[in-house]
């Protein structure tokens, strides 16, 4: 390797010369004259050498002269464009070189520059973070990563909240209760906003709902999303000046009474109840709150928040990966709840978020590789919160901002505002449909995502709606067979006239309920669709691949918000059909349509009566004349018929005074038409109170069916009588033999029947009224093994407890029909109605049906 000699560009001019083959480089320098110095070979370049001459030499003058010539100056100008090589080579070959030179280049000293990383231009979204930090003095270290507040990675996919904060709307004076597993009230991000008066620990019966178990982190995370303090710890909440209370119910077994107390706790001080829990998200459960919890929710919306109504916010559920649907959850499926589903940081539907017609809005949560950044228990921070459990508290925080601006809003006003201000997302999704109001609705996204700035601006000029009214249709009894495929499904209609709604003081629709009784061989194959007179469709039930129950749907109520704003007049159509891949059958026994909405005349409106055991579904108005509608108090002697109790069932002795007498209530509306089943010989008619009581319970079945049932009962009773007679005769003969043995010389032996093992203990747990509610894990996704429906070992999630009279009749009838030659009994005969009286007996005798709640 040739050593590199130092160079002096100030006093010498250097040349890179390529010599012809055979020319000696040192001889070449000597021939050129004493001014030329051979410096060195140019590395491994063959035939290339470095020479130099003094700048003040003749050779140096020649170079300078060349640069001073006008023509050559022009050529030098070309050099700046990269053409110097060709121009200067021709010149030097002509004036300096002989034929032994192939190329020559005058070398100039120059400097090369490092290519340092170029700073990326600051995106406008990042400038929003910096602006918010500067204007609001935000020093929370996690704030730049709280993308649900400001999303620099996917601009526009956030709450759009900074414009609200800049108006100094931060949740002041509003209190949000987190109904969960406790709140870390000593956390630096929570303690200044903790509201002790609205808090309680129902698991440990303590005024302080402090997390105690190793997994009691869920409530603290939700609380931080809502009201984390603006300081130098973790991040900050959506409504960082609001107050947050903790109601601890998910850390152990509680009774429904405790659950009801929690949902009504300090209801004139707590404004919003954030609930990220519910039944198991396993795609199998069909579960609803018990009567006392339903009463508590009604009490909350009627009397909470100084009669304006408590705001209940529920997470839609994390079971979509198991095919679950939030219409099978009685909490999210309630008209009193704002049901919130999830989208991720890209505005996409995450695989866990449940779809259903009860979804009102969506907001942000985990997905697309990211989670929600919030507080954690034991004073920590987390970047791993997610599921719809994280979406509901974010929505609750936005609603706290709304209540700061408009504290006069009722619970229905908040739902209406949320619907009106929602922004559609992922509009290429095929499920979007235009509703009567012109807004779009999607079962995955509801009416769209919550936009904090949009809902606040709309709230400022929002006009309060009139009080609530309702209309319940008569019960329709199509008894229609449900085959596989839509063409073989059951279809039934009910027609509502303007006179019907006028008599109910009803102006326009908000929520729609469908109450039904439906038998089915495999419930998970069902699709149920309600179509309004305006053509808007609500998919009330969709196939759930994990649900193989043969219990059908007994006394279940579906809910939809897709028909908001419709007048309600016209023909409503209910369709039920099976997945075409499933060769199963069912029967639509009966159903009833319930419309909830805005009253036509506010002066004639009155609050919905709180249900009672004798009257679980009160409805005082559809059969009453318009002039009789006026504010009244709930009365157990009102002329009504409980929804779940077929009118052919005789009244109980203990509640006979509360039942309507024959003809006490007559309908002023047209009789709804039902769809006949293939083997039905009589026209189905809706049940009404003028129908005479039957001395023999019919359980809602047809005359032919009840004849077969009671025939079966008589046969079985006859068989039992024969067995009893045989046993009595056998015992009598044994006693005779025993008497004879006493007088014989043989020893005597006494034989006693040994009772079956465990017979005395079979009811030892009948009085266990406690249950345990659960919160989801951090990911919000569960396996079927992790989401057991019951704690008491009951394998069937829909079993109500002790067998009722209706269930016994069905069992006996099933046993009888299976004796026939047909491998499959007719669906009309197999399925039955489970009525409200059955439920009352069940609830009175067995409380082991308490369901584990989990989202």
C-alpha positions in Angstrom: 0.0 0.0 0.0 1.5 3.4 -1.0 1.5 5.8 1.8 -0.4 9.1 1.4 1.9 12.1 1.3 0.7 15.3 2.8 -0.5 17.9 0.3 -0.2 21.7 0.2 -3.0 23.0 -1.9 -2.1 26.6 -1.0 1.3 26.5 -2.7 0.9 23.7 -5.2 -1.4 22.6 -8.0 -2.2 18.9 -8.2 -2.9 16.8 -11.3 -4.5 13.4 -11.6 -2.9 11.9 -14.8 -3.8 8.7 -16.6 -0.7 7.6 -18.6 -0.7 5.2 -21.6 0.5 1.7 -21.0 4.3 1.5 -20.8 4.9 5.1 -19.8 6.9 5.4 -16.6 5.4 7.9 -14.2 8.7 9.2 -12.9 10.2 9.6 -16.4 7.0 11.4 -17.4 7.7 14.0 -14.6 11.3 14.5 -15.6 10.3 15.0 -19.2 7.8 17.7 -18.2 10.4 19.7 -16.5 11.8 20.4 -13.1 8.6 22.0 -11.8 6.7 18.6 -12.1 6.8 16.4 -9.1 5.6 12.8 -9.1 3.6 12.4 -5.9 2.2 8.8 -5.8 0.1 6.3 -7.7 -3.7 6.7 -7.2 -4.3 3.7 -5.1 -5.3 0.6 -7.1 -6.4 2.6 -10.2 -4.1 1.1 -12.9 -2.1 3.8 -14.9 -3.3 6.7 -12.7 -0.8 8.9 -10.9 -0.8 12.1 -8.8 1.5 15.0 -9.9 2.0 18.5 -8.6 3.6 21.8 -9.7 4.2 25.0 -7.8 1.5 27.6 -8.2 4.1 30.3 -9.2 5.7 28.1 -11.8 5.2 28.2 -15.6 2.9 25.3 -15.4 0.9 27.1 -12.7 0.7 30.3 -14.7 -0.6 28.3 -17.6 -3.4 26.9 -15.5 -4.3 30.4 -14.2 -4.1 31.8 -17.7 -6.5 29.2 -19.0 -9.0 30.2 -16.2 -8.7 33.9 -17.2 -9.6 33.4 -20.8 -13.2 34.4 -21.6 -13.8 31.2 -23.6 -12.5 29.1 -20.8 -14.4 31.1 -18.3 -17.5 30.1 -20.2 -16.4 26.5 -20.0 -15.7 26.9 -16.3 -19.3 28.1 -15.9 -20.4 24.9 -17.6 -18.4 23.1 -14.9 -20.9 24.2 -12.3 -23.4 22.3 -14.3 -21.2 19.2 -14.3 -19.6 19.6 -17.8 -16.1 20.6 -16.6 -14.6 17.2 -17.3 -15.1 17.3 -21.0 -14.1 21.0 -21.5 -10.9 21.0 -19.3 -9.7 17.6 -20.6 -9.7 18.8 -24.2 -7.9 22.0 -23.2 -5.1 20.3 -21.1 -4.5 17.6 -23.7 -4.0 20.3 -26.3 -1.8 22.6 -24.4 0.0 20.6 -21.7 0.2 17.0 -22.7 1.9 14.7 -25.2 0.5 11.6 -26.8 1.4 9.5 -23.7 -1.4 11.0 -21.6 -4.8 9.5 -21.8 -6.5 11.9 -19.3 -5.6 14.7 -17.0 -7.6 16.4 -14.3 -6.6 19.5 -12.2 -7.5 18.8 -8.6 -9.0 21.4 -6.4 -9.3 21.1 -2.6 -12.9 20.8 -1.5 -15.0 19.8 1.4 -17.6 17.1 1.7 -20.4 17.4 4.2 -22.0 14.9 6.5 -25.6 14.1 5.8 -27.1 14.6 9.3 -30.7 13.5 9.9 -33.1 16.1 8.7 -35.7 17.1 11.3 -39.1 16.0 10.2 -41.6 18.7 9.6 -43.9 19.2 12.6 -47.3 17.8 11.8 -50.2 20.1 12.6 -51.6 17.4 15.0 -48.4 17.5 17.1 -48.7 21.3 17.1 -52.1 20.8 18.7 -50.5 18.9 21.5 -47.9 21.6 22.0 -50.6 24.3 21.8 -52.7 22.6 24.4 -49.7 22.1 26.7 -48.9 25.8 26.4 -52.4 27.3 26.7 -53.6 25.0 29.5 -50.3 24.5 31.3 -50.4 20.7 30.9 -47.4 19.0 32.3 -48.7 15.5 32.6 -46.0 13.2 31.1 -48.5 10.8 29.5 -50.6 13.5 27.8 -48.8 13.4 24.5 -49.5 9.7 24.3 -53.2 10.0 25.2 -54.2 9.7 21.5 -57.9 9.5 22.4 -57.6 13.2 23.4 -55.4 14.3 20.5 -54.3 11.8 17.9 -51.3 13.0 15.9 -50.8 9.6 14.2 -54.3 9.5 12.7 -55.6 13.1 12.7 -59.3 13.4 13.2 -59.6 10.1 15.1 -59.9 11.5 18.6 -62.5 13.2 20.8 -62.0 16.7 19.3 -61.8 18.0 22.8 -59.3 20.8 22.9 -61.8 23.4 21.7 -64.0 22.5 24.7 -61.1 22.9 27.2 -60.2 26.3 25.6 -63.7 27.5 26.6 -62.9 26.5 30.2 -65.4 23.6 30.0 -63.7 20.9 32.1 -66.5 19.2 34.0 -66.7 21.6 37.0 -69.5 20.8 39.3 -70.3 17.4 37.8 -69.9 14.1 39.6 -69.4 10.7 38.0 -69.8 7.5 40.0 -67.6 4.6 38.7 -69.6 1.4 39.6 -66.7 -1.1 39.6 -64.1 -2.7 41.8 -63.1 0.4 43.7 -61.1 3.6 43.2 -57.5 4.3 44.3 -58.5 7.5 46.2 -54.9 8.1 47.3 -53.6 8.2 43.7 -52.0 11.6 42.9 -54.1 11.8 39.7 -57.4 11.1 41.6 -57.2 12.3 45.2 -57.9 16.0 44.4 -61.1 15.0 42.4 -62.3 12.2 44.6 -65.9 12.6 45.8 -66.2 10.8 49.1 -69.9 11.6 49.7 -70.9 9.7 46.6 -68.7 6.7 47.3 -69.3 3.3 49.1 -67.9 -0.2 49.2 -70.7 -2.6 48.9 -68.4 -5.6 48.9 -66.9 -4.9 52.3 -69.6 -2.7 53.7 -67.3 0.3 54.1 -67.6 4.0 53.2 -64.2 3.9 51.5 -64.2 1.9 48.3 -60.4 1.4 48.2 -59.2 -1.5 45.9 -58.2 -4.4 48.1 -57.6 -7.4 45.8 -54.7 -7.9 43.5 -56.8 -7.4 40.4 -58.8 -4.4 41.7 -57.4 -2.1 39.1 -60.3 -1.7 36.7 -62.2 1.0 38.5 -59.1 3.1 39.0 -58.3 3.0 35.3 -61.9 4.0 34.4 -61.8 6.8 37.0 -58.6 8.2 35.5 -60.1 8.3 32.0 -62.9 10.5 33.4 -61.3 12.8 36.0 -57.5 12.4 36.2 -56.2 15.7 37.6 -54.2 18.1 35.5 -50.8 17.9 37.2 -47.4 16.3 36.6 -48.5 12.7 37.1 -49.6 10.2 34.4 -52.2 11.8 32.0 -55.4 13.7 32.5 -59.1 12.9 32.3 -61.6 14.0 29.7 -63.3 16.1 32.3 -60.3 16.8 34.5 -62.1 19.2 36.8 -65.1 16.9 37.5 -65.4 14.8 40.6 -65.3 11.0 40.6 -66.9 8.6 43.1 -66.3 4.9 43.6 -69.0 2.3 44.1 -67.4 -1.0 44.7 -69.5 -4.0 43.8 -67.3 -6.2 41.6 -64.8 -7.6 44.2 -66.9 -10.3 45.7 -70.4 -11.7 46.0 -73.3 -9.3 46.5 -77.0 -9.5 46.4 -79.3 -7.8 43.8 -80.3 -5.4 46.7 -76.7 -4.2 46.9 -76.6 -3.8 43.1 -79.8 -1.7 43.3 -78.4 0.4 46.1 -75.3 1.1 44.2 -77.2 2.3 41.1 -79.2 4.7 43.3 -76.4 5.6 45.7 -76.3 9.4 46.4 -78.4 9.9 43.3 -79.0 13.6 44.0 -75.3 14.1 44.2 -73.9 11.7 41.7 -74.9 12.8 38.2 -73.6 10.0 36.0 -73.1 6.3 36.7 -70.3 4.7 34.6 -70.8 0.9 34.4 -68.2 -1.3 32.5 -69.7 -4.7 33.4 -72.6 -7.0 32.7 -73.4 -10.6 32.0 -70.8 -13.0 30.6 -69.6 -12.1 27.1 -69.4 -15.8 26.0 -72.0 -15.8 23.2 -74.3 -18.0 25.2 -75.9 -16.0 28.1 -79.3 -14.4 28.0 -79.4 -12.4 31.2 -81.2 -9.4 32.5 -81.2 -7.5 35.8 -83.7 -8.7 38.5 -86.8 -6.9 39.4 -85.3 -4.9 42.2 -82.4 -3.7 39.9 -84.9 -2.7 37.2 -86.9 -0.7 39.8 -83.7 1.0 40.9 -82.9 2.1 37.3 -86.4 3.4 36.8 -86.2 5.1 40.2 -82.9 6.7 39.1 -84.2 8.2 35.9 -87.4 9.4 37.6 -86.0 10.8 40.8 -82.2 11.0 40.5 -80.4 14.3 39.9 -83.3 16.4 41.3 -85.9 14.6 39.1 -83.9 15.2 35.9 -82.8 11.6 36.0 -79.5 9.8 36.6 -77.4 9.2 33.5 -76.5 5.4 33.2 -73.7 4.7 30.8 -73.0 1.0 30.0 -70.3 -0.7 28.0 -71.8 -2.7 25.1 -69.7 -5.8 25.8 -66.5 -7.5 24.6 -68.0 -10.8 23.3 -68.1 -10.1 19.6 -65.2 -12.5 19.1 -67.5 -15.2 20.4 -70.4 -14.0 18.3 -72.1 -12.3 21.2 -74.7 -9.6 20.8 -75.5 -6.8 23.3 -79.3 -7.3 22.8 -79.0 -10.4 24.9 -77.7 -8.3 27.8 -80.6 -6.7 29.8 -78.4 -3.8 31.0 -77.2 -2.6 27.6 -80.6 -3.6 26.2 -82.4 -1.2 28.5 -84.0 2.1 27.4 -82.5 3.7 30.6 -78.9 3.1 29.5 -76.7 4.9 27.1 -75.0 1.9 25.4 -71.5 2.7 24.2 -69.5 0.5 21.8 -65.8 0.9 20.8 -63.7 2.0 17.8 -59.9 2.0 17.7 -57.4 4.8 17.0 -58.0 4.3 13.2 -61.7 4.6 13.5 -62.1 0.9 12.8 -64.4 -1.6 14.5 -62.4 -3.8 16.9 -63.1 -7.5 16.9 -64.3 -7.5 20.5 -66.9 -4.8 20.4 -70.5 -6.2 20.4 -73.0 -5.1 17.8 -76.7 -4.7 18.5 -79.7 -2.4 17.9 -79.2 -0.9 21.4 -75.9 0.7 20.6 -76.4 4.4 20.6 -72.8 5.7 20.0 -69.2 4.6 19.9 -66.0 6.1 21.2 -62.3 5.2 21.4 -60.7 2.2 23.0 -58.0 -0.4 22.3 -57.2 -1.8 18.8 -54.9 -1.3 15.9 -51.9 -2.0 18.2 -52.6 0.6 20.8 -54.6 0.9 24.1 -55.9 3.7 26.3 -53.3 5.5 28.5 -54.7 6.2 32.0 -54.1 5.8 35.8 -53.5 2.5 37.5 -53.9 1.4 41.1 -51.1 1.7 43.6 -50.3 5.2 42.2 -49.2 3.9 38.8 -49.9 4.6 35.2 -50.9 2.2 32.4 -50.8 2.1 28.7 -52.8 -1.2 28.5 -56.4 -0.3 29.3 -59.0 -1.3 26.7 -62.2 -3.0 25.6 -65.6 -1.4 25.7 -64.7 -1.1 29.4 -62.5 1.8 28.4 -65.0 3.3 26.0 -67.9 3.8 28.5 -65.8 6.0 30.9 -64.6 8.2 28.1 -68.2 8.7 27.1 -69.2 9.4 30.7 -66.4 12.1 30.8 -67.8 13.8 27.7 -71.3 13.7 29.2 -69.8 15.4 32.3 -68.6 18.2 30.1 -72.1 18.5 28.6 -73.7 18.7 32.1 -71.4 21.6 33.1 -72.8 23.6 30.1 -76.4 22.3 30.5 -77.1 21.0 34.0 -80.9 21.2 33.2 -80.8 18.3 30.7 -82.9 15.2 31.6 -81.7 11.6 31.0 -83.6 11.5 27.7 -82.2 14.9 26.6 -78.7 13.4 27.1 -79.5 10.4 24.9 -81.1 12.7 22.3 -78.0 15.0 22.3 -75.6 12.0 22.0 -77.6 10.7 19.0 -77.9 14.1 17.3 -74.2 15.1 17.7 -72.7 11.7 16.7 -70.5 11.6 13.6 -70.6 8.5 11.3 -67.4 6.6 11.0 -66.2 4.0 8.5 -69.0 5.0 6.2 -68.1 2.3 3.6 -69.4 -0.3 6.1 -72.5 -1.9 4.4 -74.5 -1.9 7.6 -75.2 1.9 7.5 -78.9 2.7 6.8 -80.6 6.0 6.6 -83.2 6.5 9.3 -86.4 8.5 9.3 -84.6 11.5 10.7 -82.1 11.5 7.9 -79.3 10.3 10.2 -77.4 7.1 9.5 -77.5 4.2 11.9 -75.2 1.1 12.1 -75.5 -1.8 14.6 -71.8 -1.7 15.1 -71.4 2.1 15.6 -74.8 3.3 16.6 -75.3 6.8 15.2 -71.5 7.3 15.1 -68.7 8.5 17.3 -68.9 11.0 20.1 -67.5 14.4 19.1 -66.8 16.4 22.3 -66.8 19.8 20.6 -69.8 19.0 18.5 -72.0 17.9 21.4 -71.0 20.9 23.5 -71.9 23.3 20.8 -75.2 21.6 20.1 -76.0 21.5 23.8 -75.7 25.3 24.1 -78.8 25.9 22.0 -80.6 22.6 22.6 -84.3 22.8 23.5 -85.5 20.4 26.1 -87.8 17.7 24.9 -91.3 17.1 26.3 -91.9 14.4 29.0 -91.9 10.7 28.1 -94.9 8.8 26.9 -95.4 5.3 25.7 -97.6 3.0 23.7 -97.9 -0.8 24.2 -99.7 -2.8 21.6 -101.8 -5.8 22.5 -100.1 -9.1 22.6 -100.1 -10.9 19.2 -100.2 -14.7 19.1 -99.1 -15.9 15.7 -97.9 -19.4 16.9 -95.9 -19.4 13.6 -93.4 -22.0 12.7 -89.8 -20.9 12.3 -88.0 -22.9 9.6 -84.5 -22.6 8.2 -83.9 -19.8 5.8 -85.7 -16.5 5.5 -88.4 -17.8 3.2 -89.5 -20.4 5.8 -89.4 -18.0 8.8 -92.2 -16.7 10.9 -93.6 -13.3 10.0 -96.1 -11.3 12.0 -97.4 -7.7 11.9 -99.1 -5.2 14.1 -100.7 -2.1 12.8 -100.7 1.1 14.9 -103.1 3.9 14.0 -102.8 7.6 14.7 -105.9 7.2 17.0 -103.9 4.6 19.0 -101.1 7.0 19.6 -103.3 10.0 20.2 -105.0 8.0 22.9 -101.6 7.4 24.5 -100.6 11.0 24.2 -97.7 9.8 22.0 -95.9 12.1 19.5 -92.8 10.4 18.2 -90.6 7.4 18.8 -87.3 7.3 20.8 -86.9 3.6 21.9 -88.7 0.5 20.7 -89.1 -2.7 22.7 -90.2 -6.1 21.4 -91.4 -8.5 24.1 -91.7 -12.1 22.9 -92.0 -15.7 23.7 -90.3 -18.0 21.3 -89.4 -21.7 21.4 -86.4 -23.0 19.5 -84.3 -26.1 19.1 -81.0 -24.1 18.9 -81.3 -20.4 19.9 -78.0 -19.5 18.4 -79.3 -20.0 14.9 -81.9 -17.3 15.2 -82.2 -14.1 13.3 -85.0 -11.7 14.4 -85.6 -8.5 12.5 -88.1 -5.7 13.2 -89.1 -3.4 10.3 -90.9 -0.2 11.0 -93.5 1.5 8.8 -90.7 3.7 7.5 -88.7 0.8 6.3 -86.0 1.0 8.9 -84.7 -2.4 10.1 -83.6 -3.4 13.6 -81.7 -6.6 13.8 -82.8 -7.6 17.3 -81.1 -11.0 17.3 -78.4 -12.4 15.1 -76.8 -15.9 15.0 -74.5 -16.7 17.9 -72.4 -19.8 17.0 -71.7 -20.6 20.7 -75.3 -20.6 21.8 -76.7 -24.1 21.4 -79.5 -23.7 24.0 -82.9 -25.2 23.3 -84.6 -22.9 25.8 -85.6 -20.4 23.2 -86.5 -16.9 24.4 -89.0 -16.8 27.2 -90.4 -13.4 28.2 -87.4 -11.6 26.7 -87.5 -7.9 25.7 -85.4 -6.6 22.9 -84.6 -2.9 22.5 -83.7 -0.7 19.5 -82.7 3.0 19.1 -82.7 2.8 15.3 -86.2 4.2 14.9 -85.5 7.5 16.8 -87.8 10.3 15.5 -90.3 8.1 13.6 -94.0 8.9 14.0 -94.8 5.2 14.8 -98.0 5.0 12.7 -98.4 2.1 10.3 -97.5 -1.6 10.0 -94.6 -2.9 12.1 -93.3 -6.3 11.0 -91.5 -8.9 13.0 -89.6 -11.7 11.2 -87.8 -14.6 12.8 -85.9 -17.2 10.8 -83.0 -19.6 11.1 -79.6 -19.7 9.6 -79.9 -21.6 6.3 -77.0 -23.8 7.3 -78.9 -25.1 10.4 -81.7 -27.6 10.0 -83.5 -26.6 13.2 -87.0 -25.3 13.9 -88.8 -23.1 16.3 -92.1 -21.3 16.9 -92.9 -17.7 17.5 -95.6 -18.0 20.1 -96.4 -14.4 20.9 -95.0 -10.9 20.9 -95.8 -7.3 21.8 -94.6 -4.0 20.5 -93.7 -1.2 22.9 -93.0 2.3 21.7 -91.3 4.9 24.0 -91.0 8.5 23.1 -92.0 12.1 23.5 -95.4 13.1 24.7 -97.7 15.1 22.5 -99.2 17.1 25.4 -96.7 17.7 28.2 -99.6 18.7 30.6 -101.1 15.2 30.2 -97.8 13.3 30.7 -97.0 11.4 33.8 -94.0 9.3 34.9 -93.9 5.6 34.1 -95.1 3.6 37.1 -92.5 1.6 38.9 -93.2 -2.1 38.2 -94.4 -4.3 41.0 -94.3 -8.1 41.4 -98.0 -8.2 40.7 -97.6 -5.8 37.8 -94.1 -6.2 36.3 -94.9 -4.3 33.1 -97.4 -1.6 33.9 -99.3 0.1 31.1 -102.3 2.2 32.1 -103.0 4.0 28.9 -103.3 2.1 25.6 -106.8 0.9 26.5 -107.9 4.1 28.2 -109.8 6.9 26.4 -107.8 10.1 25.7 -109.7 12.2 28.1 -108.8 9.9 31.0 -105.1 10.3 30.6 -103.8 12.5 33.4 -101.0 12.3 36.0 -101.7 9.4 38.3 -99.8 7.4 40.9 -99.0 3.8 40.4 -101.9 1.6 41.6 -102.0 -2.1 42.2 -105.7 -2.0 41.3 -105.2 -0.5 37.9 -107.0 -2.4 35.1 -104.0 -4.0 33.5 -102.7 -7.4 32.6 -99.0 -8.3 33.4 -97.1 -8.7 30.2 -95.7 -12.1 31.0 -99.0 -13.6 32.3 -101.3 -15.1 29.7 -104.8 -13.8 30.3 -106.2 -17.4 30.4 -104.4 -18.1 33.7 -106.5 -17.8 36.9 -105.5 -15.2 39.4 -103.6 -16.2 42.5 -105.6 -16.1 45.8 -103.1 -13.7 47.3 -103.4 -11.1 44.5 -106.9 -11.6 43.3 -107.8 -8.0 44.2 -105.2 -6.6 41.8 -106.4 -8.6 38.8 -108.8 -7.0 36.3 -112.4 -8.4 36.3 -113.9 -9.7 33.1 -114.6 -6.9 30.7 -113.0 -4.3 32.9 -110.8 -3.1 30.1 -111.8 -3.1 26.5 -109.7 -2.1 23.6 -110.5 0.9 21.5 -107.9 -0.1 18.9 -108.2 -2.4 15.9 -107.3 -6.0 16.5 -103.7 -6.7 15.2 -103.4 -9.4 12.7 -101.1 -12.3 13.2 -99.4 -14.9 10.9 -101.0 -18.3 11.1 -99.0 -21.4 11.5 -99.3 -24.2 9.0 -101.3 -26.5 11.2 -103.3 -23.8 13.0 -107.0 -24.1 12.4 -108.2 -21.0 14.4 -107.3 -17.4 13.7 -104.7 -16.0 16.2 -105.9 -13.1 18.1 -104.1 -10.8 20.6 -104.7 -11.3 24.2 -106.9 -8.8 25.9 -108.4 -8.3 29.3 -112.0 -9.1 28.1 -111.0 -12.7 27.5 -112.8 -14.9 30.2 -110.7 -16.6 32.8 -110.3 -20.4 32.3 -110.7 -22.7 35.2 -107.9 -24.8 33.8 -104.5 -23.2 33.2 -103.6 -23.2 29.4 -100.1 -21.7 29.7 -100.8 -19.7 26.6 -101.1 -22.9 24.4 -103.7 -23.6 21.8 -106.9 -25.7 22.6 -105.6 -28.7 20.7 -102.2 -28.6 22.4 -103.7 -28.2 25.9 -105.9 -31.2 25.2 -102.9 -33.3 24.4 -101.1 -32.0 27.5 -103.9 -32.8 29.9 -104.5 -36.1 28.2 -100.8 -36.9 28.8 -101.2 -35.8 32.4 -104.2 -38.1 32.9 -102.3 -41.1 31.5 -99.4 -40.4 33.8 -101.6 -39.9 36.8 -103.3 -43.2 36.0 -99.9 -44.9 35.8 -98.9 -43.3 39.1 -102.1 -44.5 40.8 -101.4 -48.0 39.6 -97.9 -47.9 41.0 -99.2 -46.6 44.3 -101.8 -49.3 44.5 -99.2 -52.0 43.8 -96.9 -50.6 46.5 -99.7 -50.5 49.0 -100.7 -54.1 48.3 -97.1 -55.2 48.5 -96.6 -53.5 51.8 -99.8 -55.1 53.1 -98.7 -58.6 52.1 -95.2 -58.0 53.7 -96.8 -57.0 57.0 -98.9 -60.2 56.8 -95.8 -62.2 56.2 -94.0 -60.5 59.1 -96.8 -61.3 61.4 -96.6 -64.9 60.4 -92.8 -65.0 60.9 -93.3 -63.7 64.5 -94.9 -67.0 65.4 -92.3 -69.2 63.6 -89.0 -70.6 65.0 -87.0 -68.7 62.4 -85.2 -65.5 63.3 -86.9 -62.3 62.1 -85.2 -59.6 59.9 -86.4 -56.0 59.5 -86.0 -54.2 56.1 -86.2 -50.4 55.9 -86.0 -48.3 52.7 -82.8 -46.2 52.7 -83.4 -42.7 51.5 -81.4 -41.6 48.4 -78.1 -40.1 49.2 -78.2 -36.4 49.7 -82.0 -36.3 49.8 -82.1 -34.3 53.0 -79.6 -31.8 51.7 -81.0 -31.0 48.3 -82.4 -27.6 49.3 -79.6 -26.6 51.6 -78.5 -23.7 49.3 -82.0 -22.5 48.4 -81.7 -19.4 50.5 -78.3 -18.3 49.1 -79.3 -14.9 47.6 -75.8 -13.6 47.0 -73.9 -13.4 43.7 -70.7 -12.1 42.4 -70.3 -9.4 39.7 -67.1 -9.3 37.7 -65.2 -6.7 35.8 -63.3 -7.7 32.6 -59.5 -8.2 32.4 -57.3 -5.5 30.9 -57.6 -6.8 27.3 -61.4 -6.9 27.6 -61.4 -10.3 25.7 -62.4 -13.5 27.4 -62.4 -17.2 26.8 -65.6 -19.2 27.4 -63.9 -20.9 30.3 -63.2 -17.5 32.0 -66.7 -16.2 31.7 -68.9 -18.7 33.5 -72.4 -17.7 33.8 -73.2 -18.9 37.3 -71.4 -19.6 40.5 -73.9 -22.3 41.7 -72.9 -24.9 39.2 -76.1 -24.6 37.1 -75.2 -25.8 33.6 -78.1 -24.0 31.9 -77.7 -20.2 32.0 -81.4 -19.6 31.3 -82.8 -21.9 33.9 -84.9 -19.8 36.3 -84.7 -22.2 39.3 -87.3 -24.6 40.5 -89.5 -26.1 37.7 -92.8 -24.1 37.3 -96.2 -25.5 36.5 -95.7 -24.5 32.9 -92.3 -26.2 32.7 -93.8 -29.4 34.3 -96.5 -29.4 31.7 -94.0 -29.0 28.9 -91.8 -31.8 30.2 -94.7 -34.2 30.5 -95.9 -33.3 27.1 -92.5 -33.7 25.6 -92.2 -37.2 27.2 -95.6 -38.1 25.7 -95.0 -36.9 22.2 -91.6 -38.7 22.0 -93.5 -42.0 22.2 -94.8 -41.4 18.6 -93.3 -42.7 15.4 -92.2 -39.3 14.3 -88.6 -38.6 15.2 -89.3 -34.9 15.8 -92.4 -33.7 17.6 -94.2 -30.7 16.0 -92.7 -27.4 17.0 -96.1 -26.1 18.0 -96.4 -28.8 20.6 -92.9 -28.8 21.8 -92.6 -25.1 22.8 -94.5 -23.3 25.5 -95.0 -19.9 27.0 -93.2 -19.1 30.3 -95.4 -16.6 32.0 -94.9 -14.0 34.7 -96.6 -16.1 37.4 -94.0 -18.8 36.7 -91.3 -16.2 37.3 -92.8 -15.1 40.5 -92.9 -18.7 41.8 -89.4 -19.2 40.7 -88.1 -16.0 42.3 -89.9 -16.8 45.5 -88.6 -20.4 45.8 -85.1 -20.4 44.4 -82.6 -17.6 44.2 -79.7 -19.8 43.0 -80.2 -18.3 39.5 -78.2 -15.2 40.3 -76.0 -14.7 37.3 -72.4 -13.7 37.3 -71.9 -10.3 35.6 -68.9 -9.6 33.5 -67.8 -7.4 30.6 
